[in-house]
Amino acid sequence: MMNDSLAYIDNYAGAYGDTIRIATQSKDWIILFKEKIKDVFDGNIQNFDICQMPHIKCFDSIGSLELIKVKKSSSPCILSKCADVKNIFKWEQDVEEIESLLGLIEGLIADDSPGHQYLAYEDDGCVIELSYNED
């Protein structure tokens, strides 16, 4: 990883369209990520910007990835452009979808081997991949 970053996030045109990849080699960072999502699930916070988490490097291709708890989501991933041309993502999830995210992330935490989970798919508006210990 670069500098003191334990994780990085990038946005690019992947094989299945618009793709956001969150990559880390730190199990502790994944646990922190899961705890932030759990705070949204529990209602302690309504939203958070993953790019503002500690020890994450957001490449210039992504300005923000904000997870937002909604009553019923219309689309888990919505792309919009800011005036400075950085990609701003609003990731709307309802309680059931957030609970599913927590289970997927727990799978990465429980297994010590390299792997990834798809947190959103191309049908959702973009692919969001969480990668652990992969190149």
Backbone as JSON, one array per atom type, in Angstrom:
{
  "sequence": "MMNDSLAYIDNYAGAYGDTIRIATQSKDWIILFKEKIKDVFDGNIQNFDICQMPHIKCFDSIGSLELIKVKKSSSPCILSKCADVKNIFKWEQDVEEIESLLGLIEGLIADDSPGHQYLAYEDDGCVIELSYNED",
  "N": [[0.83, -1.18, 0.0], [0.29, 2.38, -0.22], [2.07, 5.1, 1.32], [0.82, 5.86, 4.56], [-1.49, 4.56, 4.25], [-3.94, 2.07, 4.71], [-5.76, 1.06, 3.1], [-7.14, 1.38, -0.2], [-9.11, 3.17, -2.61], [-10.64, 3.09, -5.73], [-11.96, 4.15, -8.88], [-13.07, 2.95, -11.93], [-13.49, 2.02, -15.42], [-14.62, -1.03, -15.66], [-14.8, -4.56, -16.56], [-17.51, -5.08, -16.31], [-18.67, -2.64, -16.49], [-19.04, 0.58, -14.89], [-16.95, 0.65, -12.11], [-16.13, 0.37, -8.7], [-13.45, -0.12, -6.66], [-12.46, -1.24, -3.59], [-9.66, -1.78, -1.84], [-7.59, -3.67, 0.34], [-4.99, -4.78, 2.56], [-5.24, -5.2, 5.13], [-6.71, -6.66, 7.8], [-7.67, -5.44, 10.08], [-8.5, -2.95, 9.07], [-10.68, -3.72, 7.51], [-12.38, -4.61, 9.52], [-12.84, -2.17, 10.85], [-14.18, -0.83, 8.78], [-16.47, -2.46, 8.6], [-17.55, -1.91, 11.13], [-18.25, 0.8, 10.84], [-20.28, 0.56, 8.92], [-22.05, -0.96, 10.41], [-22.72, 0.93, 12.34], [-24.33, 2.59, 10.77], [-26.35, 0.76, 10.14], [-27.39, 0.26, 12.73], [-28.47, 2.71, 13.26], [-27.03, 4.67, 14.53], [-25.62, 6.5, 13.07], [-26.57, 8.22, 10.08], [-25.38, 8.21, 7.63], [-22.19, 7.83, 5.96], [-19.03, 8.81, 4.6], [-16.98, 6.85, 2.81], [-14.53, 7.54, 1.77], [-13.59, 9.28, 3.64], [-12.75, 7.84, 5.74], [-10.34, 6.69, 8.22], [-6.95, 6.11, 7.23], [-7.25, 5.56, 4.47], [-6.71, 5.75, 1.02], [-7.95, 7.66, -1.45], [-8.12, 7.56, -4.82], [-7.71, 9.94, -7.54], [-9.8, 9.43, -9.25], [-12.08, 9.11, -7.84], [-14.18, 10.98, -5.84], [-15.86, 10.79, -3.67], [-17.53, 8.31, -1.75], [-20.4, 7.71, -0.53], [-22.2, 6.08, 1.87], [-25.56, 5.7, 2.43], [-28.28, 5.41, 4.54], [-31.51, 4.45, 3.77], [-35.14, 4.39, 3.67], [-36.31, 2.67, 1.73], [-34.42, 1.49, -0.83], [-33.87, 2.79, -4.1], [-31.94, 2.43, -6.0], [-28.87, 0.96, -5.5], [-26.48, 2.29, -6.13], [-25.56, 5.37, -7.24], [-24.36, 7.49, -9.66], [-22.95, 10.67, -9.88], [-21.71, 13.78, -11.17], [-19.4, 16.17, -9.95], [-18.71, 19.72, -9.93], [-15.97, 19.94, -10.12], [-15.29, 17.75, -11.57], [-14.76, 15.37, -10.31], [-15.71, 12.1, -9.38], [-18.64, 11.52, -7.66], [-20.21, 9.41, -5.52], [-23.3, 8.24, -4.44], [-24.48, 5.94, -2.32], [-27.12, 4.25, -1.78], [-28.78, 2.38, 0.64], [-31.1, 0.13, 2.08], [-32.29, -1.14, 5.27], [-32.32, -4.0, 5.14], [-30.58, -4.46, 3.0], [-28.22, -3.36, 4.02], [-27.79, -5.09, 6.13], [-27.2, -7.41, 4.68], [-24.8, -6.57, 3.46], [-23.16, -6.47, 5.74], [-22.97, -9.2, 6.36], [-21.58, -10.16, 4.09], [-19.13, -8.82, 4.37], [-18.31, -9.85, 6.8], [-17.71, -12.42, 6.01], [-15.27, -12.05, 4.65], [-13.7, -11.27, 6.8], [-13.73, -13.53, 8.45], [-12.36, -15.47, 7.0], [-9.01, -16.14, 6.35], [-7.67, -16.16, 3.97], [-6.7, -14.68, 0.77], [-9.16, -12.72, -0.96], [-12.36, -11.54, -2.28], [-15.38, -9.59, -2.13], [-18.39, -8.84, -3.77], [-20.09, -5.98, -3.31], [-21.97, -4.52, -4.57], [-23.59, -4.76, -7.76], [-23.38, -4.68, -11.41], [-26.02, -4.35, -12.32], [-27.02, -2.79, -10.35], [-26.21, -0.27, -10.85], [-23.56, 0.32, -10.59], [-20.52, -1.53, -10.06], [-19.37, -2.56, -6.93], [-16.57, -3.51, -5.33], [-15.04, -5.19, -2.67], [-11.9, -5.89, -1.7], [-9.63, -8.17, -0.28], [-6.32, -8.59, 0.56], [-5.46, -9.15, -2.04], [-3.68, -8.81, -5.12]],
  "CA": [[0.0, 0.0, 0.0], [1.05, 3.6, -0.3], [2.15, 5.96, 2.51], [0.29, 5.2, 5.75], [-2.81, 4.04, 3.91], [-4.17, 0.65, 4.87], [-6.72, 0.68, 2.06], [-7.31, 2.39, -1.24], [-10.36, 3.08, -3.35], [-10.46, 3.57, -7.09], [-13.12, 4.03, -9.76], [-12.6, 2.76, -13.3], [-14.39, 1.29, -16.31], [-14.26, -2.45, -15.59], [-15.42, -5.48, -17.52], [-18.96, -5.03, -16.15], [-19.09, -1.24, -16.45], [-18.49, 1.42, -13.84], [-16.5, -0.2, -11.0], [-15.42, 0.94, -7.55], [-12.7, -1.18, -5.97], [-11.89, -0.92, -2.28], [-8.67, -2.85, -1.64], [-6.8, -3.57, 1.56], [-4.29, -5.96, 3.04], [-5.39, -5.09, 6.58], [-7.96, -7.19, 8.4], [-8.15, -4.41, 11.01], [-9.23, -1.93, 8.33], [-11.98, -4.3, 7.15], [-13.19, -4.59, 10.75], [-13.25, -0.78, 11.02], [-15.17, -0.6, 7.73], [-17.69, -3.14, 9.02], [-18.1, -1.19, 12.28], [-18.92, 2.0, 10.33], [-21.53, 0.12, 8.29], [-22.91, -1.37, 11.52], [-23.26, 2.16, 12.92], [-25.43, 3.0, 9.9], [-27.4, -0.24, 10.34], [-27.98, 0.46, 14.06], [-29.09, 4.02, 13.35], [-26.17, 5.6, 15.26], [-25.38, 7.54, 12.07], [-27.44, 8.02, 8.91], [-24.55, 8.05, 6.46], [-20.78, 8.16, 6.09], [-18.25, 8.83, 3.37], [-15.89, 5.88, 2.93], [-13.29, 8.25, 1.45], [-13.18, 10.04, 4.82], [-12.32, 6.91, 6.79], [-8.9, 6.73, 8.48], [-6.0, 5.24, 6.54], [-7.67, 5.17, 3.13], [-6.26, 6.61, -0.07], [-8.91, 7.73, -2.55], [-7.48, 8.06, -6.03], [-8.39, 11.09, -8.15], [-10.97, 8.98, -10.0], [-13.26, 9.08, -6.96], [-14.2, 12.08, -4.88], [-16.63, 10.43, -2.49], [-18.43, 7.16, -1.79], [-21.18, 7.92, 0.68], [-23.24, 5.1, 2.18], [-26.7, 6.4, 3.0], [-29.4, 4.54, 4.94], [-32.81, 4.94, 3.31], [-36.24, 3.49, 4.02], [-36.3, 1.65, 0.68], [-33.54, 2.02, -1.87], [-34.3, 2.69, -5.5], [-30.77, 1.93, -6.71], [-27.79, 1.01, -4.53], [-25.31, 3.09, -6.51], [-25.94, 6.43, -8.16], [-23.2, 8.28, -10.02], [-23.16, 12.05, -10.34], [-20.45, 14.51, -11.35], [-19.27, 17.47, -9.3], [-18.16, 20.76, -10.8], [-14.53, 19.71, -10.32], [-15.23, 16.55, -12.39], [-14.5, 14.15, -9.53], [-16.9, 11.26, -9.26], [-19.29, 11.49, -6.36], [-21.15, 8.3, -5.48], [-24.27, 8.11, -3.35], [-24.77, 4.51, -2.25], [-28.31, 4.14, -0.94], [-29.09, 1.02, 1.07], [-32.08, 0.03, 3.16], [-31.82, -1.96, 6.39], [-32.06, -5.37, 4.7], [-29.37, -4.44, 2.17], [-27.08, -3.13, 4.91], [-27.56, -6.36, 6.84], [-26.53, -8.28, 3.73], [-23.42, -6.08, 3.37], [-22.45, -6.89, 6.95], [-22.68, -10.62, 6.21], [-20.53, -10.32, 3.09], [-17.87, -8.35, 4.95], [-17.95, -10.83, 7.83], [-17.08, -13.54, 5.31], [-13.85, -11.71, 4.42], [-13.03, -11.23, 8.09], [-13.62, -14.89, 8.99], [-11.42, -16.27, 6.2], [-7.72, -15.45, 6.31], [-7.07, -16.24, 2.64], [-7.08, -13.57, -0.09], [-10.47, -12.85, -1.59], [-13.13, -10.31, -2.44], [-16.83, -9.67, -2.13], [-19.07, -7.81, -4.54], [-21.08, -5.33, -2.46], [-23.0, -4.07, -5.52], [-23.38, -5.35, -9.08], [-23.64, -3.78, -12.53], [-27.45, -4.06, -12.39], [-27.3, -1.8, -9.31], [-25.74, 1.03, -11.31], [-22.1, 0.17, -10.67], [-19.97, -2.63, -9.29], [-18.54, -2.18, -5.8], [-15.83, -4.69, -4.91], [-14.16, -5.09, -1.51], [-10.85, -6.88, -1.93], [-8.71, -8.36, 0.85], [-5.03, -9.26, 0.37], [-5.27, -9.51, -3.45], [-2.84, -7.8, -5.82]],
  "C": [[0.88, 1.24, 0.0], [0.96, 4.41, 0.98], [1.67, 5.21, 3.74], [-1.09, 4.62, 5.5], [-2.86, 2.53, 4.11], [-5.13, 0.13, 3.79], [-6.71, 1.75, 0.98], [-8.61, 2.12, -1.99], [-10.16, 3.75, -4.7], [-11.76, 3.35, -7.86], [-12.59, 3.94, -11.19], [-13.67, 2.04, -14.11], [-13.92, -0.16, -16.34], [-15.0, -3.27, -16.64], [-16.95, -5.42, -17.47], [-19.47, -3.6, -16.03], [-18.4, -0.49, -15.32], [-18.18, 0.58, -12.6], [-15.79, 0.63, -9.95], [-14.75, -0.23, -6.85], [-12.11, -0.61, -4.7], [-10.94, -2.07, -1.97], [-7.87, -2.59, -0.38], [-6.06, -4.88, 1.81], [-4.39, -6.04, 4.57], [-6.75, -5.62, 7.04], [-8.55, -6.17, 9.37], [-8.95, -3.33, 10.29], [-10.6, -2.46, 7.91], [-12.92, -4.3, 8.36], [-13.7, -3.18, 11.03], [-14.35, -0.41, 10.02], [-16.52, -1.23, 8.12], [-18.35, -2.41, 10.19], [-18.82, 0.09, 11.84], [-20.26, 1.64, 9.68], [-22.52, -0.31, 9.36], [-23.51, -0.15, 12.21], [-24.43, 2.7, 12.09], [-26.62, 2.06, 10.11], [-28.15, -0.01, 11.65], [-28.67, 1.8, 14.22], [-28.27, 5.03, 14.15], [-25.77, 6.77, 14.37], [-26.25, 7.22, 10.86], [-26.64, 7.74, 7.65], [-23.09, 8.26, 6.83], [-20.1, 8.04, 4.74], [-17.04, 7.92, 3.57], [-14.55, 6.55, 2.65], [-12.77, 9.08, 2.63], [-12.73, 9.14, 5.97], [-10.81, 7.04, 7.02], [-8.15, 5.74, 7.59], [-6.5, 4.73, 5.19], [-7.17, 6.21, 2.13], [-7.31, 6.53, -1.17], [-8.2, 8.33, -3.75], [-8.31, 9.18, -6.63], [-9.67, 10.7, -8.9], [-12.24, 8.93, -9.15], [-13.14, 10.19, -5.92], [-14.87, 11.7, -3.59], [-17.42, 9.15, -2.77], [-19.19, 7.18, -0.47], [-22.27, 6.85, 0.79], [-24.34, 5.82, 2.94], [-27.8, 5.4, 3.31], [-30.71, 5.2, 4.53], [-33.89, 3.94, 3.73], [-36.34, 2.35, 3.03], [-35.48, 2.2, -0.47], [-34.13, 1.82, -3.25], [-33.18, 2.11, -6.35], [-29.58, 2.05, -5.77], [-26.63, 1.92, -4.9], [-25.73, 4.11, -7.56], [-24.71, 7.29, -8.4], [-23.63, 9.68, -10.44], [-21.8, 12.72, -10.41], [-20.51, 15.83, -10.6], [-18.7, 18.47, -10.3], [-16.68, 20.53, -11.08], [-14.26, 18.4, -11.05], [-14.8, 15.31, -11.62], [-15.81, 13.39, -9.4], [-17.39, 11.24, -7.82], [-20.33, 10.39, -6.41], [-22.02, 8.37, -4.24], [-24.76, 6.68, -3.38], [-25.91, 4.32, -1.27], [-28.61, 2.67, -0.64], [-30.16, 1.07, 2.16], [-31.54, -0.95, 4.21], [-31.48, -3.38, 5.96], [-30.78, -5.45, 3.86], [-28.12, -4.22, 3.01], [-26.76, -4.4, 5.69], [-26.84, -7.37, 5.95], [-25.06, -7.88, 3.55], [-22.59, -6.57, 4.55], [-22.07, -8.37, 6.87], [-21.57, -10.88, 5.2], [-19.16, -9.92, 3.65], [-17.4, -9.31, 6.03], [-17.28, -12.04, 7.2], [-15.61, -13.28, 5.02], [-13.06, -11.71, 5.73], [-12.76, -12.63, 8.62], [-12.58, -15.75, 8.28], [-10.12, -15.51, 6.05], [-7.08, -15.48, 4.92], [-7.49, -15.02, 1.81], [-8.45, -13.8, -0.72], [-11.15, -11.51, -1.74], [-14.62, -10.63, -2.38], [-17.35, -8.54, -3.01], [-20.2, -7.26, -3.67], [-22.22, -4.73, -3.28], [-22.61, -4.61, -6.89], [-23.74, -4.36, -10.17], [-25.12, -3.43, -12.66], [-27.86, -3.0, -11.36], [-26.88, -0.39, -9.73], [-24.23, 1.09, -11.4], [-21.7, -1.03, -9.81], [-19.17, -2.03, -8.14], [-17.9, -3.46, -5.28], [-14.96, -4.36, -3.7], [-13.17, -6.24, -1.59], [-9.92, -6.95, -0.71], [-7.48, -9.17, 0.39], [-4.85, -9.81, -1.05], [-4.4, -8.44, -4.08], [-3.68, -6.84, -6.6]]
}
